Amino acid sequence: MAGPCAVESRELLFAAADAVAGAGAGLLRGGAFKPRTSPKSFQGLGSEGLSLLAQASQRTGLPVVTEVMDTRDVPLVAEHAAVLQVGSRNMQNFPLLREVGRQSKPVLLKRGAAATIDELLLAAEYILQEGNPNVILCERGVRGFDPSTRYVLDLAAIPVLRERSPLPVIVDPSHGTGHARYVPSMARAAMVAGADGLLIEVHANPALAKCDGHQALTPEIFAKLMVNLHELAPLCGRVICSVAAADSARATRSPRTNGNPAGSFPAGILPDGNLPDGNLPDGNLPDGNLPAGNLPAGSQDRLDAGQAPRPNSFDDEVIAP
């Protein structure tokens, strides 16, 4: 998944979309609604940005993943996006989690900057309990004390999450490092560690970006990274899924339950055309709990090693800042 941090203009978005599509990305990312620390910072184009994302998707054939911040905006964003993103700052926005859980679209759930793995898994359970089994967990870095990088990218979270949950796990090395020069190496490391996908910021001209330009790759560097990843993938037993391959997989995969269509994960989420080790099983998720049977190869072992935490596993009243 690749694209600009924020949708800023038609020209810049289309240039980035064309570049990532040409390099082989599976989804187009871009923010129409932006949660910013300062209210004076660029907040995104809102509904206009969603319209531009839809045009870019039609232009390139790439499905869109974009963030939704407000429960009132969920239906609108769902009309334009293939994947709904719940950002780091909203990981414990429980009304929002419940609302996206009522949608049929997959939900990309980012780990909070000060959240434990327990808290991330419990946040996912809010979505699962509403009937949406298509949750994608995203490691995007946690707060540390060293200012050399924006956050500490916790790659150890990948095997821990894969051990404890059958949900797919992706990594955002752009926010995790905060510097474009570190993104390629951490993207490769994430693949080796077992990530099911990557979320990477790419901007047509990072110097002109209204937010996070310092961590965005140029189209040229992203294209080189994609070549590197294609070379590395076979060594890790992985296959990078193209849009065409994902379309074929969606057409042949057995239907999911809970009202979701067959193969409701878009291109780029799954590393191949099947449900590989670590991804979602077919079947109902009773009461939002992770199932104990009929899991893909290896998933049962991860559940046996450590079930998803229950709400009484820590003080529910303590909310991470």
N, C-alpha and C positions, 0 to 999 in steps of 0.2 A: 504494500500500500504506500503510495507516494504522491506528493503534491505539496503545494504551499501551505504554510501555517494558516494563513487567512486568505480569503478571496478579497482581492483589492481592486481589480479592474478586469474587464473582459480580456484585454490584450495580454496581461500578465498571466491570467489563469489559463487561457488557451495555449499560450506558449509553454507553460509548465506541463499542462495536460498532454500536449502533443509530444513533449520530450519524454515523459515517463511512460507513455503508451509505446512510443518507439523503442524504448529501452527494455520493454517487457514487463512492466509493472502489471499487477492483477487488479488493483483498485486505485481510484483517484481519491486522495484525501484533500480536504480544504475546509476551513472554518468560515461559516457564514455568521454564526453567533460566537463571539469571543469573550471568555471570562478573563478580565485583565485586573492586575493588582490595583492599578490606578484608574479611577473613573474617567480621567482625562485622556487615557490611552485609547487607541483605535479599538472600537468594540465590534467591528465586523459590519458587513452590509445588510445583515438580516435577511429578509425575504428576497431582496434583490440578489443577494449572494447565492441563495438556494436556486433561483432561476438560472443564474450563470453556471452553477455546478451542473444543473440538468442539461444545459446546452453543451457544456464540455463533455458530459457523459455521452450524449447523443453523437457528438463529433468524433469521439475516440473509441466508443464502445466499452469504456471502462465504467463499472459500477462505482457509485459514490459512497464514501464513508464520511460523515460529518457530525459535529457535536450538537447535542440538544441540551439546553441549560434549564429550561422552564417547562413544567408540566403542561402549560397552556400551548406550548409550541410543538409538542410531540406529534400530533396529527399532521401538522404542516411539514415538519421535517421528514416524517415518514413517507409523505407523498413524493419527495424528491430524492431520498437516500435509499441505498440498498442495505446499509448498515448504520444503525444509530450509535453514536459514541457518547458515553457518559464520561466526562473528563475527570481528571484527578481531584479537582476541587469539589466535585459533586459525588464522589464515590460513596459518601454516607448521606446523600440527600435522599432519604427514604421514600418520600412521596414520588420523586422522579424515578427511582428504581422500580417502584410498583407500576408506574404508568408505562414505562418502556417494556415492563414485563407483560403488559396486556397487548402488546403489539406482536405481529407475526414476523417482523424484521429481526435479523440477528442484532445483538447488542454487544458493542465493544466496550468493556468496562476497564477503565484505567485505575491502577493502584494509586491511592493517595500518597502524597509526598511524605507523610509521617505515619502511614498505615502499616500495620503488621500483615503477614500473610493470612492469619486468622481473620482479620477484619475484611480483607479483600474477598475471601471465600464466603464470609457471611453476607457481604454486600451482594455477591452473586446470587445467594440464596433468596434474597428479596425478589429478584427478577424471576428466578426459577419457580418460586411459589405462585407467581401470577400466571403460570402456564407457558412461558416462553423458555424452551430448553436451549435455544441457540445463543449462548453467552460465550464471548471470547474474552479471556483475561489478558490484560496488558501490563507488563512490567515497564515502567518508564522512569525509574530512579527514585530514590528516597533521599531525604535531607541528610547531609553530613556536615562535618566541621571544616573540611578543606576546601577553600575557594577555587582550587585549580580546575574543578569541573562544576557545572551548574548543580548536578545532583550526583549521588553515588548509584551507578547502574548496577542493580543487584541481580547479576546473572545466576547466582546460586538459587534465586527464587524459581528459576525454570525447572530444574529437576525436582525441587520440593513440591511445586504445584503439580507437576506431572505425576508425582508419586501419590498425591493426596486427592486429585480430582481428574476426571476424564475430560474436563473442558479444555479446548485448545488454548495455547499460551503464545502470545506474540510479544515482541520487544520493540520499544521506541528508543533507539540510540540517539536520536536528535535531542530530545529533552533530557535523556539520561546523562549526556555529556555536556550539552550546551555549546559545543564548539564543532564546526563542520569538519575540522581536520581529524577529530577523533571518531567521527561517525562510521567510516568504512571499517576500521579495525574492530569496533564493538559490534557492528552488524555481522561481520564474519564470526566473531566469537559467540554471538547469540545463536547462530545457526549450528555451530559445533556443540553448543550446550544443549541443543534439542528444541529450540524455539520452532513453532509451527508457522511463523510469519514475522514480517518486519513492518514497522510503521516509520517512514522516513520523510523528512521535510526536504522538498526540492523547490527551488524558486528560480524563475527565469533570469532574474537579476537580483541576487541577495542584497546588494547595496541599496536597492530601492525598497526593500521590504519594510512594511509598517510595523511588523512585529517579528522577533526571533530570526532576523536575517543572518545573524552570526552563526546560527546552527544549521542553516539550510545549505544543502549541496547545490552546486550548479548542475545543469543538465549534463554537462560533459563528465563531471566526476561521478554522477549517479550512473551514467551509462557504463563507465569503467567498473563501478562497483557491481553492477548486474552481471557483467562478464565474469568478475571474480567469483560471485556467488554461484553462477552456473558451473564454474570449474570446481568449486568446493563441494557443491551439493552431493555428487556421487560418492565422494569420500566419506560423507556423513550418512549415507544411505537415504538421501532425500531427493525429491524431484521438485523443481520449481514449476508451479502450475501456471500455464498460460490461460488466457481468456477462452480460447477455443477449446482447450482440454477441459476446462471447468464447465463450459457449456455442455460438452459431451457427457461429462460425469453427472451433471444435474439431470440430464435427460434419461439416464439409465439407472440412477440411484433409487433405491426403494423409498416410498413416501415416509416422511416423518409424521409423528402424531401431534396431538395438541393443536390441530388446525393449521400446521405449517406445511407448505408445499414441499414436494420432493426436492432434495438438494438445496435447501434454502440458504446455504452458505455461498456467497458469490466467489468469483474467481480470485485466486490469490490467498484465500484463507487456508485451504487444505493443501498440503505439500504434494499430493497426487490425486488421482481421480477417485480414490476410495476413502474409507474412514480409517485412517492409520492410527497407530498407537498414540494415545493421548488426546484423541478428538472425541466428539460427542457420539454416544450410542444412539441407535434407533430405539424407540419405545417411550412409554410414558415416564414422567418423573413424578411419582406419587408424592403429593404434599410438598413438592419442591425439593425433596431429598434426593441425593445422588443414588442411582440404582445399584443393586447388589448383584445383578445377574445380567447375562446377555450383553456383556461389554466387549469391545474390540480387544484384540490380543494385547495383553499387558496391562489393561486398565484395571482388571480385578486385583492384580497384584498391588497396584498403587492404592486401591481402596482398602485392601487388607492391611497394608503397611500403616495407614493412617486415614481414618475417615475425615470428611470435611467437618470442621469444628461445629459444635452445637452452641447455641446462644449462651448457655451457662458456663462456657469454657473460660470466660474472663468477665470482668465487670462490665456489664452492658451499658452502664451509665457513664463510663469514661470514653469520651469521644476524642479521637486523635485530632490535634490541631490542623 
